[in-house]
């Protein structure tokens, strides 16, 4: 374990957003502005490169799948990029939060007793261990409880307060997924909209083909080609959206599990550092 007297852990060195000088989200939730910035850059690079090479055989195919089929792939691609950026930054922020768990601010002396009188010394140890303690979930939770030690009358009060703060952190982390959940819902819906558009086009062109039934075979063939184009829009847009959302959902499950493990480890670390050492001598009224 790292002692509090060792070199400080600096938030700007471990958090991915802070390292780049970008807006920082709360706890493990990335900032919406940062996600939007990276989505714009990556999306612009993807579409820019596709446009440059769209004259080639493979470039034309890629350009068609990114921009064709009723333009449905465009919002599907943008929302998918935003979701992947969100999950990538979030995974890095989870790792940054875990760095705080390696800081040991409680003395190793087994005779040390945490009380209202000694709580301030632990707060000072936390403040010496990092430059921005409120940015770290573990430090923020521990400091808030230690500062309230004088107002608590029982050991169980400390545990209850830690559990309350833990529930607040869980709620904050869960609410951070709100936009992502909306995108995971919207992506397949866009695919289904493409299905409706494609089938509508196919039915319209099929009617035109029937009206051309009395003409030569070449005219009928041309009309049926338009029907197949509408079916392409229907099926390809749905396939693109479903493939994207399956991939995003699998990554979300992995990152969400890492978030839950972090919350569990922070809860356990707070219990080991505070509740297991606390002794409150003030009698209840």
Helices and strands as residue ranges (DSSP letters): E 2-3, H 11-14, H 16-19, H 32-52, H 57-67, H 72-100, E 103-104, H 119-129, G 133-135, H 137-147, G 149-151, H 155-175, H 178-211, H 217-270, I 271-275
